[in-house]
Structure formats: structure tokens, C-alpha cells
Amino acid sequence: MKTKGHKAFASLRAGVIATVAAALVVTPLAVAQAAEVPTFGKACTTEGVSTGQKTTSLICQQNSAGKLTWQRVRLGSSYAAPAAALTPPKGTIEFHHWRGEDKVVLQSIIDKFEARYPGTKINQVIMTSGDYGNLALTKISANPKAAVFVTMRGGQFTNFYKAGLLKDLTSQRYAKQNFIQSALTPGTVDGRIYGLPYQSLFNNPIYNAEMFAKNGWKVPTTWSQTLALCKTIKAAGYIPFAWPGATRGNAGQILNAFMMNSAPYATVLKNATDIDTGKSDLTNDWFTGIAKQYKQMADAGCFPPNPTGYTDTVAPADFAAGKAAIYPTGTFGMSSVTKLNPAMAGKMKIFGLITTDSKPYYEGITNNTFILSVNAKASSTDQKIANAFISYLATAPIAQEYAVGTSQHVSVIDVDYSANPDLLNTSDIMGKKLLLAPRFLFLNQGVVRDKLEDALIAIVGGADITKTLTDTSKIIKQGLGA
């Protein structure tokens, strides 16, 4: 198992750059923004703009001669049509996940599944994201009835893999024919598929477009512009970034942006790996530079008062109520906002948080997560039910129901987002050069990532940079046994 785990670690470190062009879900909105009619082989002007996420879609990208032309997209692993859902045997299993906000939509889908297959039952078991990150492995390992579950990309997926809990799904037709090929990377080890990432998230700031337009604010595209905008918004009486510093999981989302343009990707990967394995610590120039930029944002008034006590219950509420201009977590937060204030529907847009005044390496963050897996330790019957349920979730109509109902972009082919204005209004990020969320390069979540994120939160709260990074590095090295 040690060798297998080592391979998983190495495999999950590799291939984490994602440039989103044909690679990810794209929507009809992109067509409306295009200045020209998409025609195969004809010239186009806006790289990354696509006609949709069907295998028959066109994408504006460079051809072999270096010119931008409309080209056909191949999103799936094969040219075959999406596969139909599998038929399950009778029985009852549990579906473990952390998306409490999706409970109602998922239950509606489960009700349809159970009506279609009488005698088959799926029971949701939901924890908070924090508890799921810390407790899911222990609970699911001891419960073979947890036949279908999700994992978070990175360390949690790796730990489930090492524990032998992930059934190999490579041979399943729906895995290759129903999912966008590039989105499968976080659930793949050594070319084998052990999990299907259901969500395509964009971990970038969401902003109140109506508020921006009313006040004449421009979306920042450089670091200096971001700091200046914070001062302008604060002077106008609003919270610039409703940053939930008291809730580590979502507070850490902006770390992705700070990492993505901190250095060339190979350097970012090396620095993160060295810290994660104890070869380096938080006092190195790279991480100290990131910490100093957090402090710059704090000094510019970007964060709310008492940022370390500002929770992810208050943050979306303030954004939904028009007290804050920006909610810097990602597209997954939009559903919470519209539930708090339905009038916010259609008023949210997205931008990449750029932390440099030079030409950025990347313009935003993407992440494929909510990785669906079958419990390899469940009974044969329960595995078949779990596999059938995942195949059902992977059909376009059901994935579309989930996407529209939860305001989550998904990794399934042939989904139409036109019924959800928030999904459409944030789709323009897909035409940018995106990086697969580098925060998850820190695979040692409890020992390393949680501690370094706590250090950054403390620095925003006023703690001394040098002392905080030195003290935290000692704690991390103790935890690693270094």
C-alpha cells in the first residue's frame, strides 16, 4: 500500500495546470459575447469563446498556422455519445457528502431515481465541509453502507485512495463518455479513474455587478488596481471583500489567487511541495511574499472589521444584503447568496484576483471537485447501486437539474445553463487562462495547509509576519516529524 500511495501522491502532483478553452464547461452566453458568427474554419477574434459544451461545439483557438479560427471541440474521452444510466439492483445505501445547501435539489434527484427503480433507496448523510474534511475518512471506513460518497480534491482524495476505499471506475462507459475529459484529472491515478469530479468550480471573487455599475467602479486587472479599489469601496461605506476569516475553509480560497501569479508554475509546485514535505518552511521568500500581500490587502482596508471573527455565515449575508461589494470565495457561493436574497439572482459576476502589476501567468482559478466514488469495501450489491446512482447523476438532464438548482457548473457533457442567469453571468471566466486551484498542492491538510492558512488569517488580523511564520513553521515541522 505504501508504494500505491506514493504513486498516488506523485500522480496527483502532476498535471495540475488547466487552461480552460475547450477543456471545461462553456455556455451559450459566450456566443452572445462573440463579435462574429461561429463557423467552422472561419477566422475569430476572442480566444476561448465557445458555442457550448456539446461534443459538436466550436471553440475559438489558434490553428496550426497560429491564426485564431473556429475549431471543433472534443470534450469527452471518446467520440461516443453519452451513455445511459445503469439499472441498479434493489437495496438501500447511503450517499455521504458535505453540501448541505444542495440537500433539497439532490433529494429531488434521488426521488426521481427511486421512482424509476422501485425497491432501491438512497439516503443522504451530510456533514459540514469542515467536519467532512476531518471525519469522513474515519466514518466511511467503518461503514460499508456508505456505498457512494464524495471527496475533496487533493489530500482527502489521496487519503481515501491510500485507504483502499475507491473502486476503480475506469471501465464504466459513463466515466469516459459523459464527463469532460480534462475534468477527470483530480479523480485519476496512474491513468485509472477512481472518482468522477461532479463540480467545475471557479474559486474567484464574485462581485455585485449592479453595485459596481451604480458606483462606476471598474473590475481590477492588476494588484495596484485591486488595492486602490478597496480604498474606494471602503470610502463609499461598503465592505470591499466580505472575506470570512473566521471560517478557514472559505477564507483560504483567496490563497489560490495569491499562489497562481507568485512565480512560474514549476516554481509554485516546487515551493508548495517543499513546504508540504518539510524540506522548506513558511519563512522562505516565496511564502513570505504571499504573506506580505495579505498584509497589503489588510492595510488597504480590503477586509471587513475584525476579519478573524468574520464568519462564512455573516459574509454571504452581508454580500446578499448589499453591505459588501465582493464575496471572494467562488461560484459555489452564489446559491447561498440567492437563497438569502433572491433579488441578487442575475446580479453577480466574477473576476480573477490578480496579485501582480506585471503580465499575469494566469487570469483565474478553476477547480474540479465533489469527486463521486464507489466504496470499494461495500458489498457487491451496494456497489452496483452506487455505480448506477453515479451514472444517473452523470446523465445530462440530471446534471442540468443539479447545476441549475444549485448554481454549480458541472463536469458533465451536454448540460445547458440558460435557465440560471448566475451560471451564465460567471461563464466568461471560462474563456480566460485558468489554473487548477494550487491551494490543494498542499496535500497534508491538517498538518500543513490548515496551519499555514491560520497563519495568513492571523497576519490579516494584525499578527507580526516574521514571528507568525517562524512560529507556525516550527509547529508544521513538529507535525511532519521533521
MIRO-322002 format. One record per residue (C-alpha): residue in one letter; x, z, y. Coordinates in nm, 4 decimals. Layout:
% residues N
R r       c1       c3       c2
R A        X        Z        Y
...
This chain:
% residues 482
R r       c1       c3       c2
R M   0.0000   0.0000   0.0000
R K   0.2912   0.0643   0.2323
R T   0.4029  -0.2984   0.2078
R K   0.0494  -0.4218   0.2601
R G   0.0103  -0.2003   0.5664
R H   0.3411  -0.3208   0.7062
R K   0.2234  -0.6810   0.6692
R A  -0.0988  -0.5922   0.8459
R F   0.0944  -0.4320   1.1313
R A   0.3157  -0.7386   1.1687
R S   0.0299  -0.9841   1.1369
R L  -0.1807  -0.8051   1.3948
R R   0.1084  -0.8011   1.6409
R A   0.1372  -1.1777   1.6174
R G  -0.0797  -1.4474   1.7629
R V  -0.2470  -1.2365   2.0266
R I  -0.2278  -1.4866   2.3102
R A  -0.5640  -1.6522   2.3670
R T  -0.6069  -1.9315   2.6172
R V  -0.9764  -1.9896   2.6456
R A  -1.0633  -2.3523   2.6714
R A  -1.2296  -2.4889   2.3605
R A  -1.1365  -2.1653   2.1922
R L  -1.4230  -1.9407   2.2949
R V  -1.7910  -1.9492   2.3746
R V  -1.8755  -2.1649   2.6733
R T  -2.2176  -2.2211   2.8229
R P  -2.4392  -2.4767   2.9931
R L  -2.3544  -2.3161   3.3285
R A  -2.0136  -2.4789   3.3082
R V  -2.1769  -2.8203   3.3058
R A  -2.3706  -2.7389   3.6204
R Q  -2.0459  -2.6486   3.7913
R A  -1.8704  -2.9671   3.6870
R A  -1.8484  -3.2355   3.9554
R E  -1.8692  -3.5174   3.7020
R V  -2.0930  -3.6147   3.4114
R P  -1.9167  -3.5212   3.0857
R T  -1.8401  -3.8426   2.8965
R F  -1.6015  -3.8620   2.6039
R G  -1.2701  -4.0146   2.7101
R K  -1.3547  -4.0275   3.0817
R A  -1.1458  -3.8504   3.3462
R C  -1.2442  -3.4995   3.4537
R T  -1.1113  -3.2541   3.7104
R T  -1.1765  -2.8956   3.6051
R E  -0.9689  -2.7872   3.3073
R G  -1.1504  -2.5524   3.0722
R V  -1.5018  -2.6587   3.1725
R S  -1.7077  -2.7361   2.8623
R T  -2.0518  -2.8694   2.7762
R G  -2.1294  -2.5806   2.5414
R Q  -2.0238  -2.4094   2.2200
R K  -2.1552  -2.6564   1.9658
R T  -1.9138  -2.8489   1.7477
R T  -2.0349  -3.1608   1.9295
R S  -1.9337  -3.0233   2.2700
R L  -1.6844  -3.1783   2.5091
R I  -1.4035  -2.9952   2.6857
R C  -1.2074  -3.0980   2.9950
R Q  -0.8425  -3.0729   2.8975
R Q  -0.5148  -3.2620   2.9059
R N  -0.4778  -3.5540   2.6681
R S  -0.1515  -3.6714   2.5113
R A  -0.0684  -3.8611   2.8318
R G  -0.1029  -3.5462   3.0398
R K  -0.4285  -3.6515   3.2086
R L  -0.7471  -3.4447   3.2178
R T  -1.0163  -3.6120   3.0110
R W  -1.3334  -3.5085   2.8292
R Q  -1.2395  -3.4430   2.4664
R R  -1.4363  -3.3348   2.1621
R V  -1.4271  -2.9693   2.0672
R R  -1.3727  -2.8337   1.7195
R L  -1.4705  -2.4701   1.7350
R G  -1.5079  -2.3820   1.3677
R S  -1.2553  -2.3671   1.0863
R S  -1.4142  -2.6738   0.9299
R Y  -1.6294  -2.9694   1.0304
R A  -1.9102  -2.8477   0.8065
R A  -2.2433  -2.7409   0.9526
R P  -2.3067  -2.3673   0.9894
R A  -2.4052  -2.2030   0.6616
R A  -2.7449  -2.0472   0.5941
R A  -2.7820  -1.6747   0.5366
R L  -2.7233  -1.5410   0.1848
R T  -3.0026  -1.3798  -0.0181
R P  -2.9412  -1.0090  -0.0889
R P  -3.0456  -0.8038  -0.3916
R K  -3.2861  -0.5125  -0.3454
R G  -3.1418  -0.1809  -0.2350
R T  -3.0569   0.0348   0.0651
R I  -2.7310   0.0502   0.2601
R E  -2.6044   0.1952   0.5885
R F  -2.4723   0.0000   0.8867
R H  -2.2187   0.2079   1.0815
R H  -2.1303   0.1207   1.4424
R W  -2.0813   0.2657   1.7916
R R  -2.3128   0.0519   2.0062
R G  -2.5969   0.2940   2.0754
R E  -2.7075   0.0720   2.3626
R D  -2.7687  -0.2083   2.1090
R K  -2.9796   0.0049   1.8749
R V  -3.3161  -0.1435   1.9715
R V  -3.2022  -0.5060   1.9550
R L  -3.0212  -0.4508   1.6254
R Q  -3.3255  -0.2741   1.4818
R S  -3.5403  -0.5734   1.5715
R I  -3.2951  -0.7954   1.3831
R I  -3.2895  -0.5540   1.0890
R D  -3.6707  -0.5504   1.0804
R K  -3.6703  -0.9296   1.0510
R F  -3.4071  -0.9145   0.7759
R E  -3.6076  -0.6555   0.5803
R A  -3.9308  -0.8529   0.6217
R R  -3.7566  -1.1647   0.4953
R Y  -3.6121  -0.9781   0.1957
R P  -3.8648  -0.7127   0.0798
R G  -3.7031  -0.4257  -0.1034
R T  -3.3794  -0.4474   0.0948
R K  -3.3180  -0.1814   0.3596
R I  -3.0516  -0.1405   0.6308
R N  -3.0190   0.1968   0.8053
R Q  -2.8217   0.2176   1.1298
R V  -2.5756   0.5060   1.1641
R I  -2.4475   0.5242   1.5226
R M  -2.1753   0.7340   1.6850
R T  -2.0399   0.7284   2.0383
R S  -1.7431   0.4950   2.0803
R G  -1.5097   0.7937   2.1213
R D  -1.6327   0.9653   1.8054
R Y  -1.6287   0.6366   1.6182
R G  -1.2659   0.5781   1.7098
R N  -1.1693   0.9243   1.5867
R L  -1.4071   0.9903   1.2961
R A  -1.5316   0.6627   1.1480
R L  -1.2476   0.6156   0.9004
R T  -1.2931   0.9638   0.7545
R K  -1.6723   0.9401   0.7349
R I  -1.6874   0.5886   0.5910
R S  -1.4085   0.6565   0.3384
R A  -1.6209   0.9360   0.1944
R N  -1.9471   0.7398   0.1989
R P  -1.9749   0.4281  -0.0194
R K  -2.3323   0.3753   0.1081
R A  -2.1705   0.2755   0.4395
R A  -2.1540  -0.0728   0.2934
R V  -2.1379  -0.2601   0.6240
R F  -1.9537  -0.1309   0.9278
R V  -1.7616  -0.2410   1.2320
R T  -1.4113  -0.1621   1.3510
R M  -1.2443  -0.1894   1.6875
R R  -0.9699  -0.4470   1.7257
R G  -0.6175  -0.3123   1.6870
R G  -0.5296   0.0257   1.5438
R Q  -0.8673   0.1095   1.3914
R F  -0.8939  -0.2224   1.2082
R T  -0.5363  -0.1767   1.0822
R N  -0.6103   0.1754   0.9593
R F  -0.9208   0.0608   0.7699
R Y  -0.7150  -0.2199   0.6181
R K  -0.4421   0.0203   0.5074
R A  -0.7073   0.2464   0.3534
R G  -0.8307  -0.0419   0.1373
R L  -1.1797  -0.0356   0.2865
R L  -1.2010  -0.4001   0.3943
R K  -1.3321  -0.6527   0.1434
R D  -1.1726  -0.9982   0.1567
R L  -1.4347  -1.2375   0.3000
R T  -1.2175  -1.5475   0.3162
R S  -1.4188  -1.7359   0.0534
R Q  -1.7505  -1.6860   0.2322
R R  -1.8782  -2.0152   0.3769
R Y  -2.0325  -1.8478   0.6802
R A  -1.6949  -1.6952   0.7731
R K  -1.5415  -2.0392   0.8207
R Q  -1.8432  -2.2409   0.9271
R N  -2.0388  -2.0064   1.1544
R F  -1.7648  -1.8424   1.3618
R I  -1.5472  -1.9849   1.6367
R Q  -1.2115  -2.0187   1.4650
R S  -0.9939  -1.8616   1.7340
R A  -1.2210  -1.5565   1.7495
R L  -1.1342  -1.4655   1.3892
R T  -0.7747  -1.3648   1.4687
R P  -0.8365  -0.9882   1.5137
R G  -1.0025  -0.9684   1.1696
R T  -0.7451  -1.1784   0.9850
R V  -0.4363  -1.0547   0.7986
R D  -0.1845  -1.2948   0.6450
R G  -0.4391  -1.5771   0.6634
R R  -0.7113  -1.3782   0.4859
R I  -1.0359  -1.2793   0.6606
R Y  -1.1211  -0.9102   0.6283
R G  -1.3575  -0.8827   0.9234
R L  -1.5696  -1.1029   1.1493
R P  -1.5426  -1.0189   1.5221
R Y  -1.9012  -1.0488   1.6439
R Q  -1.8495  -0.9982   2.0164
R S  -1.6468  -1.2062   2.2589
R L  -1.5919  -0.9666   2.5453
R F  -1.4263  -1.0169   2.8803
R N  -1.2565  -0.6969   2.9938
R N  -1.2510  -0.7842   3.3615
R P  -1.4212  -0.6297   3.6651
R I  -1.7899  -0.7047   3.7133
R Y  -1.8928  -0.7231   4.0780
R N  -2.2180  -0.7182   4.2730
R A  -2.2313  -1.0780   4.3918
R E  -2.5240  -1.0116   4.6240
R M  -2.3350  -0.7288   4.7941
R F  -2.0216  -0.9426   4.8270
R A  -2.2187  -1.2283   4.9833
R K  -2.4091  -0.9993   5.2206
R N  -2.0849  -0.8443   5.3496
R G  -1.8798  -1.1630   5.3488
R W  -1.6247  -1.0250   5.1013
R K  -1.4065  -1.2699   4.9098
R V  -1.3102  -1.2177   4.5472
R P  -0.9395  -1.1220   4.5443
R T  -0.6940  -1.3518   4.3705
R T  -0.3719  -1.1604   4.4468
R W  -0.2577  -0.7987   4.4362
R S  -0.2358  -0.7701   4.8152
R Q  -0.5890  -0.9053   4.8491
R T  -0.7165  -0.6509   4.5952
R L  -0.5680  -0.3559   4.7842
R A  -0.6955  -0.4910   5.1170
R L  -1.0439  -0.5429   4.9712
R C  -1.0547  -0.1813   4.8524
R K  -0.9907  -0.0610   5.2074
R T  -1.2564  -0.2964   5.3465
R I  -1.5212  -0.1912   5.0952
R K  -1.4486   0.1778   5.1396
R A  -1.4694   0.1421   5.5181
R A  -1.8135  -0.0138   5.4720
R G  -1.9329   0.3013   5.2968
R Y  -1.9226   0.1866   4.9336
R I  -1.7144   0.2888   4.6333
R P  -1.4826  -0.0090   4.5725
R F  -1.4198   0.0343   4.1966
R A  -1.6645   0.2519   4.0018
R W  -1.3782   0.3420   3.7678
R P  -1.4769   0.6013   3.5025
R G  -1.1543   0.8022   3.4994
R A  -1.3164   1.0857   3.3054
R T  -1.4042   0.8545   3.0159
R R  -1.0739   0.7409   2.8679
R G  -1.2121   0.4536   2.6605
R N  -1.3543   0.2614   2.9549
R A  -1.1056   0.3910   3.2109
R G  -0.8402   0.2192   3.0010
R Q  -0.9975  -0.1244   3.0306
R I  -0.8083  -0.1970   3.3532
R L  -0.4781  -0.1358   3.1694
R N  -0.5313  -0.4813   3.0179
R A  -0.5111  -0.6371   3.3637
R F  -0.2041  -0.4368   3.4632
R M  -0.0252  -0.5456   3.1470
R M  -0.1202  -0.9146   3.1490
R N   0.0913  -1.0132   3.4503
R S   0.3508  -0.7357   3.4339
R A   0.6032  -0.9674   3.2618
R P   0.6139  -1.2770   3.0408
R Y   0.4049  -1.2146   2.7313
R A   0.7041  -1.1830   2.4960
R T   0.8381  -0.9038   2.7172
R V   0.4997  -0.7301   2.7301
R L   0.4786  -0.7445   2.3495
R K   0.8306  -0.6047   2.3069
R N   0.7787  -0.3245   2.5582
R A   0.4461  -0.2220   2.4073
R T   0.5852  -0.2335   2.0534
R D   0.8928  -0.0295   2.1513
R I   0.6767   0.2411   2.3097
R D   0.4338   0.2333   2.0176
R T   0.7140   0.2863   1.7659
R G   0.9237   0.5347   1.9651
R K   1.2108   0.3000   2.0473
R S   1.1319   0.3363   2.4157
R D   0.9130   0.5620   2.6278
R L   0.6936   0.5619   2.9354
R T   0.9850   0.6175   3.1725
R N   1.1152   0.2635   3.1237
R D   1.0999   0.0335   3.4257
R W   0.8143  -0.1731   3.2852
R F   0.5665   0.1095   3.2318
R T   0.6794   0.2958   3.5418
R G   0.5982  -0.0194   3.7387
R I   0.2454  -0.0195   3.5964
R A   0.2033   0.3486   3.6835
R K   0.3139   0.2801   4.0411
R Q   0.0481   0.0125   4.0745
R Y  -0.2186   0.2580   3.9594
R K  -0.0939   0.4864   4.2373
R Q  -0.1121   0.1985   4.4861
R M  -0.4767   0.1454   4.3990
R A  -0.5447   0.5162   4.4421
R D  -0.3692   0.5197   4.7801
R A  -0.5715   0.2150   4.8917
R G  -0.8948   0.4040   4.8183
R C  -0.9947   0.1755   4.5328
R F  -1.1205   0.4583   4.3121
R P  -1.4111   0.6998   4.3651
R P  -1.3576   1.0515   4.4987
R N  -1.2470   1.2879   4.2212
R P  -1.1693   0.9906   3.9933
R T  -1.0607   1.2050   3.6966
R G  -1.4038   1.3669   3.6895
R Y  -1.5992   1.0435   3.7317
R T  -1.7702   0.9627   3.4011
R D  -1.8955   0.6454   3.2420
R T  -2.2460   0.7775   3.2884
R V  -2.2086   0.8035   3.6656
R A  -2.0052   0.4814   3.7086
R P  -2.2662   0.2266   3.5904
R A  -2.5388   0.4284   3.7634
R D  -2.3584   0.4066   4.0983
R F  -2.2963   0.0352   4.0457
R A  -2.6567  -0.0266   3.9449
R A  -2.7825   0.1665   4.2480
R G  -2.5694  -0.0353   4.4914
R K  -2.3368   0.2537   4.5734
R A  -2.0344   0.0763   4.4238
R A  -1.9235  -0.2839   4.4619
R I  -1.7304  -0.3283   4.1367
R Y  -1.7664  -0.1902   3.7831
R P  -1.4227  -0.2518   3.6235
R T  -1.4936  -0.2321   3.2512
R G  -1.6102  -0.5721   3.1317
R T  -1.9049  -0.7878   3.0354
R F  -2.0119  -0.5359   2.7720
R G  -2.1141  -0.3013   3.0548
R M  -2.3754  -0.5362   3.2016
R S  -2.6543  -0.4319   2.9676
R S  -2.6173  -0.0681   3.0719
R V  -2.6397  -0.1699   3.4367
R T  -2.9565  -0.3766   3.3975
R K  -3.1216  -0.1031   3.1913
R L  -3.0571   0.1368   3.4799
R N  -3.1743  -0.1164   3.7374
R P  -3.3473  -0.4332   3.6114
R A  -3.3175  -0.5810   3.9621
R M  -2.9429  -0.6208   3.9018
R A  -3.0092  -0.8985   3.6499
R G  -2.8531  -1.2198   3.7735
R K  -2.6563  -1.0461   4.0499
R M  -2.3403  -0.9713   3.8531
R K  -2.0334  -1.1914   3.8400
R I  -1.6815  -1.1458   3.7088
R F  -1.3243  -1.1832   3.8306
R G  -0.9798  -1.1325   3.6838
R L  -0.7899  -0.8352   3.8285
R I  -0.4616  -0.9937   3.9387
R T  -0.1748  -0.7480   3.9895
R T   0.0827  -0.9842   4.1356
R D   0.1296  -1.1861   4.4523
R S   0.3213  -1.4489   4.2562
R K   0.1658  -1.7123   4.0321
R P  -0.0014  -1.5129   3.7532
R Y   0.0776  -1.5733   3.3878
R Y  -0.2917  -1.5147   3.3053
R E  -0.6129  -1.5026   3.5059
R G  -0.8200  -1.2678   3.2963
R I  -0.8729  -1.0769   2.9736
R T  -1.0747  -1.1585   2.6643
R N  -1.1294  -0.9548   2.3532
R N  -1.2914  -1.0270   2.0170
R T  -1.4141  -0.7017   1.8687
R F  -1.7094  -0.5264   1.6987
R I  -1.5487  -0.6536   1.3777
R L  -1.8038  -0.6702   1.0951
R S  -1.6730  -0.5818   0.7489
R V  -1.7959  -0.5108   0.3971
R N  -1.6920  -0.1796   0.2418
R A  -1.4591  -0.2635  -0.0488
R K  -1.5389   0.0764  -0.2059
R A  -1.9160   0.0277  -0.2046
R S  -2.0989  -0.0665  -0.5242
R S  -2.1234  -0.4330  -0.6190
R T  -2.4933  -0.4419  -0.5300
R D  -2.4379  -0.2763  -0.1939
R Q  -2.1521  -0.5145  -0.1153
R K  -2.3844  -0.8079  -0.1792
R I  -2.6446  -0.6614   0.0571
R A  -2.3782  -0.6021   0.3224
R N  -2.2387  -0.9523   0.2840
R A  -2.5867  -1.1036   0.3129
R F  -2.6601  -0.8975   0.6239
R I  -2.3407  -1.0164   0.7947
R S  -2.4248  -1.3762   0.7007
R Y  -2.7679  -1.3229   0.8592
R L  -2.6099  -1.1891   1.1794
R A  -2.3872  -1.4993   1.1772
R T  -2.6746  -1.7469   1.1972
R A  -2.7192  -1.8956   1.5453
R P  -3.0804  -1.7800   1.6088
R I  -2.9990  -1.4193   1.5183
R A  -2.6667  -1.4177   1.7035
R Q  -2.8511  -1.5605   2.0030
R E  -3.1132  -1.2853   1.9819
R Y  -2.8340  -1.0280   1.9787
R A  -2.6418  -1.1949   2.2630
R V  -2.9395  -1.2394   2.4958
R G  -3.0848  -0.8970   2.4162
R T  -2.7606  -0.7052   2.4678
R S  -2.5870  -0.9199   2.7327
R Q  -2.2943  -0.9722   2.4952
R H  -2.1202  -1.3047   2.4440
R V  -2.0743  -1.3635   2.0717
R S  -1.8267  -1.5430   1.8457
R V  -2.0909  -1.7433   1.6575
R I  -2.1267  -2.1202   1.6920
R D  -2.4391  -2.2887   1.8382
R V  -2.5636  -1.9944   2.0459
R D  -2.7448  -2.0771   2.3715
R Y  -2.7173  -1.8198   2.6543
R S  -2.9563  -1.9836   2.9001
R A  -3.2145  -1.7047   2.8635
R N  -2.9736  -1.4435   3.0004
R P  -2.8554  -1.5010   3.3598
R D  -2.5846  -1.2342   3.3343
R L  -2.4189  -1.4121   3.0417
R L  -2.4382  -1.7388   3.2321
R N  -2.3084  -1.5931   3.5591
R T  -1.9987  -1.4495   3.3929
R S  -1.9230  -1.7610   3.1895
R D  -1.6902  -1.9109   3.4466
R I  -1.4169  -1.6711   3.3298
R M  -1.4049  -1.8799   3.0107
R G  -1.2515  -2.1700   3.1969
R K  -0.9580  -1.9532   3.3070
R K  -0.6313  -1.8876   3.1307
R L  -0.7095  -1.5700   2.9392
R L  -0.5038  -1.3226   2.7392
R L  -0.6333  -1.1389   2.4330
R A  -0.6584  -0.7775   2.5524
R P  -0.2978  -0.6455   2.5403
R R  -0.4039  -0.2807   2.5654
R F  -0.4561  -0.2958   2.1905
R L  -0.0908  -0.3785   2.1297
R F  -0.0559  -0.0008   2.1199
R L  -0.1759   0.0400   1.7616
R N  -0.1107   0.4153   1.7479
R Q  -0.4249   0.5091   1.9354
R G  -0.4261   0.8879   1.9079
R V  -0.0533   0.9447   1.9302
R V   0.0446   0.6775   2.1830
R R  -0.2340   0.4866   2.3574
R D  -0.4598   0.7824   2.4301
R K  -0.1670   0.9796   2.5707
R L  -0.0342   0.7044   2.7966
R E  -0.3837   0.6302   2.9256
R D  -0.4290   1.0015   3.0019
R A  -0.1020   0.9885   3.1946
R L  -0.2239   0.6973   3.4065
R I  -0.5531   0.8752   3.4739
R A  -0.3641   1.1869   3.5822
R I  -0.1491   0.9789   3.8192
R V  -0.4622   0.8341   3.9798
R G  -0.5752   1.1944   4.0225
R G  -0.2603   1.2803   4.2159
R A  -0.0106   1.3869   3.9486
R D   0.3582   1.3082   4.0110
R I   0.4571   0.9801   3.8449
R T   0.8046   1.0783   3.7231
R K   0.7054   1.4189   3.5883
R T   0.3869   1.2888   3.4239
R L   0.5611   1.0004   3.2471
R T   0.8526   1.2228   3.1376
R D   0.6267   1.4966   3.0015
R T   0.3932   1.2514   2.8289
R S   0.6874   1.0671   2.6717
R K   0.8002   1.3944   2.5113
R I   0.4521   1.4520   2.3696
R I   0.4373   1.0966   2.2317
R K   0.7807   1.1211   2.0690
R Q   0.6819   1.4522   1.9092
R G   0.3688   1.2892   1.7721
R L   0.5677   0.9974   1.6340
R G   0.8247   1.2304   1.4834
R A   1.0942   1.0547   1.6878
